[in-house]
Amino acid sequence: MKKYYFTSAFFPGMACMLFLSVFITGCGPGVSTSERHPGDPITISGKLGVGLYVVQNVARGTAAGRSIAGAVSGIASIPVIAGSASIGPDTELLPVLPDGSFSATLQPEADASWLLLLVNESYATLDEKAAGFISFRDQSGVDLSLLPLGNAKRDLEFGDISSDISGISSEYSLASQADTFAESFATLLETAYRDNLFKHAKNLYVNLEATSGQWIKERTRCYATGLTAQAENSSLPVDAWEFTPGFNMRIDAFYPAGHSYASLDSGSDDIEIVPPEVITLKTYTLDPPFVFSPESPLLLSVARTLPAGNSIWFISGNGEIDGDGGYTIEFDGNENLGNGLWLFNLLKGGVRSELALFDVQSIDPFTADDDRAFLYYLPSINIATDNASKILSVSVSWFAWDPLAGAYREVIDFTAFDALIQNYTIEIMGTTYNDEVSVNNLALFIPMRIWYLRDATFDNTRVEWVRVRYTISGVEYFFTLY
């Protein structure tokens, strides 16, 4: 059984540097047969097909087709290294020719993955700005959008790419193109089952305003809890995790344009939050919960007058940049967050304008069938203690849902795991102190402090909880043992 062990000693991370070069060529007739080696250039090519069409990259807001109906002016080339998507004002845009064809040469570092996002820079409203990611579809219906180009063995030909209700996919199946990649078909399929959260990169792209520098980012959280007693000197069964109903959403505003924390705090400006469905704020008092909906949106000014027990917060700053006028809006909802678009409007001087649009169709972490299985990675924690309940070490095995077997299976090959996961951390929290380590395939976690699961002589040595957490494309998962 392969396990991960952790140490609380500090290990500096290795900085990854990615150099991307783009060379535009004519559309070739087919796929190169020459063997490619990691670090060599790779050419991607294809042509827009059913449900997609080319629009000229004219000034924003002029008459142009809607990308929600398939209008495309280019392809945003988004490298992903160790689970982190590189999106910013300098994101490379690959051109699409008037006949819908595209061909470009990239030079990814080994082990780098890639997202290819069809975009419309002539958008008038935010729902027109990005259509979706190019992918290969498996016969089971899942799409591989996170393409492991770094280790690809030859150039990549998509053929005709088409748009349907499920997404944007190549005419070629994942199975037929699997030998293009160095990864096994099983690894590609595992990535396809779990890369849905990288569609959040679309939200990052859509809500970056390159001209003003305004960037509105969305982050959600999912919580699961268990009992330390089930993990003491024994591996916690993964089906013992209990997921907390509801959701947490946080919106961080960087360099807000035309408004700021001060203007919202004073009431001269306001924000309107339009959810995709009826949402009930969590409340921790006996006051009636506050409900908002698409027909009755939530105004920030109203939210700030709600009783303190309602779980919504408006905070100065965004936790990263000082002095940019930024702010954070965060709230908890009772419902399990469903699919749909969240719209945030700015109300200024009696005028309503779009501020941000978030597509959260990729947030629900459970399968749509009756199994309602967790789609991503579940930790099985083993807390080794002595006879006095002193913690000696902590180890974690990882499990993932196998839809074909209808059961969770232990992760043995960590290729997909390492490509998807970031900010992987283990924490021990006491009444006064805590131990925390960011995990980079470390061998052993032996706490720096003395901790007891129970019967501690001093309160500051007694464990309150042990937690494993990780992030996939901005969505955070917390697994806490009490």
N, C-alpha and C positions, 0 to 999 in steps of 0.2 A: 504494500500500500504506500503510494507516494504521499508524503506530507510536506507541508511548509512549516518551518520553525522560525522563530523570530528572536532577535536580540535588541535590547534597548540602546545599544551603543550606536553612535552616530556614524553613518557612512555617507560621505558626499556623493551626490548623484553624478553620473557621467553626462556631460552636456552633449546633446546630439546636434549636429549641424547638417543642414540639408541644403544642397545647392540645386536649384531647378533651372534648367535651360529649356527654352521652347524654340523649336524651329518649325516653321510652317512649310508644309510640302503639299503636293497635289495628292488627291486620293488615289491610292494604289489599288490594283485589281484584286489583291488577296493578302493572306497572312504570310509573313516571312518564314521561310523554313530553316534559316540559320539559327544556331543555338546562341542564346543570349546568356551572359554571365552577370551576376549581381554587380551593380555599379555601372553597367553599360547603358547607353541610351535605349529607350523603348518607344516605339511609335504606336499610337492608338488611332484608330480610324473607324468610320461608320457613316451612316446617313440617317437623317430624320425620316421616320415613316409615319404610319397611321396615327392620327391624333396630335401630330406635331408639325409645325411649319415655321419658316424663317421670317423674321421681321428685321427691318433695318434698325441699326442702333442709332436712332434719332434722339433728339432732346427729350428728356423726361417730361411726360405729361402731354406730349403731342399725340395725335391720333395713331394708335398702334393696336395690334391684336392683344388679347388678354392671355397671359401665360397659363392662367387657370384652364384655358381652352387649348393650350399647347403652343403659344407663341414663344419663339426662342431667338435671341440675338447672339448668344455665345455660350460657352461652357466654362464655369468657374472650376479651376483646377486646384483641389484642396488636398495637400499632403497630410497624412496622419502618422505620427510617430509615437509609439508607446501609449496609444489611446488618446492622444491630444491632437485635435484638428487645428491646423494652422490657417486661420481666417483673419483677415485684417484689411486695411485700406489698400494694401499692395497685392491682394489676391490676384493671381494670374487669370486672365480671361482668354480662352482659346476661341478663335473665330470659327463661325460656321458659314460656309459659302452659300451664295444665293440658291443653289440647287439642293441645299440641305446637307451636303457632304461636309465632313471634317476630317482632318488628319493633322496630327501634331506629334512632335517628338519630345519626350520628357527624359530627364536623367535623375531618377530617384536613387537615394542611398539604399543599400541593401537593408531588408527588413521593413522598409517604409511601405505603408498602404496608401491608397488614394481614393478620394471621392470626386466624382465628376457630376457637377450640378448644372442642369440646364437653366439658364437665366434669361431674363428680358430686361435689359437696361433702359428700355423706353417705357417702363411701367408708369402708370398714372396713380394706381393704388397699390398697397403693399401685397395684396393677394395676386398681383400680376408679376411680381419681381422674380419669382423662382418657380419652376415647374416641378422639378424633382430630380432624383439621381439616376444615372444610367446604371443598369444592373444586369446580371445574368440570373435567370429564373430556373429554379429546380422544379422537377415534376410534382413535388409536394406542394408547390405554390409559394415557397419562400424565395426571396430575392437576395443575391449577394451584391450589396452596394459598396462595401468596404473592400476594394480590390487590392490584393497584395502584389503590387507592381514591382516592388523592390527586388523580389526573387523570381519574377516571371522569367520563363525560359525562352520566350520569343515575343515578337510584336503581337499586339492585341487588336483583333478585328471584331467589331460588334455587328457588322452588317447593318440591316435596317433596324432601327430602334423605334418602338411604338409605345404609346401611352394608353393605358386602360385604367379601370377603377382601382386596380391593385398597385399601379405604379408604372415605371418606365423601364422596359426591358429589351434586351437584344433579341434578334430573331433566333440566336443560337442558345441552346440550353446550357445550364451550368455544367451538366455532365459532359456535354460535347466539347466544352472548352477547358475542362479541368486539367488536362495535361499541358495547358499553357503555363500553369503555375507550378512552383516547386512544392507547395503544400499538398498534402494528401487530399483526396476527395472528401474524406471524413472530416478533416480540419476545415476545408472550405464550407462544407455543409453546416458544421457547428458555428462557424462565423456567420453564415447566412441566417441561421436561426436567432442569433444574438446581436447582430449589428444594427437592429432596428433603431436603437437609441441614437446612432450616429446621424439619423435624419434630423436630429436637433441642430446639426450644423447648418441646416437650411434656415432655422430661426436666427442663428448668429449672422448669417449673410443678409437675410431680409431686413434685419433691424439695425444694420450699420449704415449710417448716412455719411458717405465718404466726404461730401463737401463741407459739412459743418463739424464732423468728427463725433456727432452724437451716436451713442451705441447703447441700446437698451437690451440687456441680457436677462434671460429667464433661467431659473434653476428650480428643480423640484426634488423632493426627498421622499423616500419610502422607508418605513420602520418595521422591524420584526423583533420580537422578544422571546426569551427562553429562560430556563432556570439553571443557575450555576450547579445545583445539585445533580442535574442530569449530565453535566460535563466534567464532574470531578473524577479524575482517574478513569475516565471512560469517554469515548467519542460520542458527542451529542448526535442523536438521530436527526437527520435533516428535516424529517416531517414533524419534529417537535417545535419548529419555529412557528410562532403565531404572528401574523401580519396585522399591524394596526390599521383599522378601517380609516378611510379618508386620505387626505393628501396635504402636503405643504408646498406652497409656491412662493418663490421670492423673485422680485423684479429689481434689478440694479440698473440705475441710469448713470451713464458716463457722459460727461460734457453735454448735458441737455441743452438743446437749442430752443431759443425763444421762451424758456421758462427755467426755473431752478427750484431747489429746495426752499429758498427764501420766498419765492413768489407763490408756491403752493402752501407754505406754512402761513403766509399772511392772508390767504384766501383770494388774492387777486387772480390766480389761475387755479384750475381744477383738473382732475383726471377722472375719466369715466371708464369703468372696467366692465366690458361686455363678455360674459362667459358663453360657452357653447350650449350650456344646459343649466337647469336650476341648481344653485349652489347654496348650501347652508353653512354659515361660519360656525366653527366649533366654539362652544362657550363653556366656561368653567365656573359659572354661577347659575343661579336659578332663574336668571332673566331669560325671556323668550329668545331663541336664536334668531339671528338676522339672516334673511333670505334674499338673494338677488338672482336675476335670470336674464336671458337675452332681451326680454320685453321690458324688464325693470332693472337696468344696470346699476352697479354700485358706484356712487360718487365718493371720491376720496374725502371730500369735505364732510360728507355724511358719516363715513366710516370713523372719522376722528371724533365724532360726538357719541359713538356707541359706548355702552357701559364697559368698564375695564375688563370684564370677563370675556368679551368677544376677542377671538384670537386674530387680530389684524394689527399691524404695526407700520408706522411711517417714521423713518429714521433719516437723519441728516448724514450724508456721505454714503459711499458705496463699498466701503471696506478696503479699497485699493488706492484710490487717488484722492488727495486732499485739494481743496480749493477749486474744484471744477464745477461746483454747484450741484453735484450729484446727490442722489438719494436712493433709499431702498424702501420698497413696499413689500410686505410679507404677510401671508395669511394662511390659516389652516381651514380646510373644508371637511365636512362630515362624510361626503360622498367619495366613493372610489372614482377617481378622475377618469372620465370617459373620453372618447375621441372628439375632436373638434377644434375650432379656431377660437382663440381668445383675442379680442380686440381691445386695445387701450387707446382712448382718444384724449387729446389735449383740448380743454375748454378755455379759451382765452378771448376776452373782450366780446363774449357772445358768439364766438365762432368755434365750431367743432372741427378738428383736424386729426388725421391719423397720427398716432404716436408710435405704436408698435403692434405687431401681429404675431401671435405664437401658435404654431400648429402642434398640438399635443397628442396627435394620434399615435405617437410612439412611446407614450409614457406608461400606459397600463402594463404592469409587469407580469401579467398572468395570461395563460393560453385562453383562447376564446371558447374552447370546448368545455364539456362538463368537468374535466379534470381540474380546471383552473390552476394548473401547475405554474410555478414560478419560472419565468423564461430565462433568467440569467444564472448567476452562480450562488450557490448556498454553501456556507461554511459549516463544517462539522468540527467543533472546538473540543479539545481535550486539555483540561487543566490538571497538571500533575501536582499533587500535594503530598506532604508527609503526614505522619499520624496526628500532628497538631494542627493540620489544615493550612500550614504554610505553603505558599505557592512556590514550586520548584521551577516550573517551566510551563509554556503554553505552546501547543501545536495545533495546526489547522489542516484538515483535509477538505478538498473542494468537490462539490457535486453539481451536476448539470442535468436538466431534464432531457431525456431521450424520447422524442415524440414517437419514434417507431416502436420502441419497447414499452412506451407508456409508463416509464419509471425513471427515477433519478439514478444516474450512474456516476461513479467517481471519475474525476478528471485525472487522466494519466499523462496525456499529451497537452502541454501548456502553451502550445503555439498560438492558438486562438485566444486563450485567456490573456497572455501577455500583450497581444495586439489590441485587445479591447479595454483592459482595465487600467485605471490610473488612480493616484491618490489612495493606494491600498495601505490601510493603517490599522494597527491594533492598539487598544488603550486599556489600561487598568485605572479605575477611578476610585479613590477613597474619600473619606469625609473632608480631608484637607489637601491631599496631594494626588498627583496622578503620574503614571508612566505612559508614554506614548511613543510609538516608533512608526515611521513610514517604511514600508516593507519593500525591499528590492531583492527578492529571492534570498533573504538572509537565512542562515542555517538554524539559529536557535534564539528563542526569546527567554531570557532569564531576567526577571525584573531587577532594576537597580536598587529598589527599595524592598523592605521586608513587607510582605502582604499575607494576610490570613483571610480565608474565606469565611471563617466564623471564629468565635471565642478569642478575639483579639484582646491582648492585654491593654493596648492603648487604642483609642478611637481612630487615630491617624494611621493605623496599620490595618484597619479593617476594610475589606473590599466592599464597595457599594455596587459596582458593576464591572463587567469585562465586555469590551465591544470590539467587533471587527467591522470596518466600513470600507467602502470603495466607491469609485465614480466611474460611470460610463457616459461619456459625452455630455457632461453637465448634470446628469441625474445621479443623485447620491443615495446609496443604500446603507442602512445602519442595522447591524445585527447585535443586539445587546442581551447579555445574560445578567440577571439579577439574583 
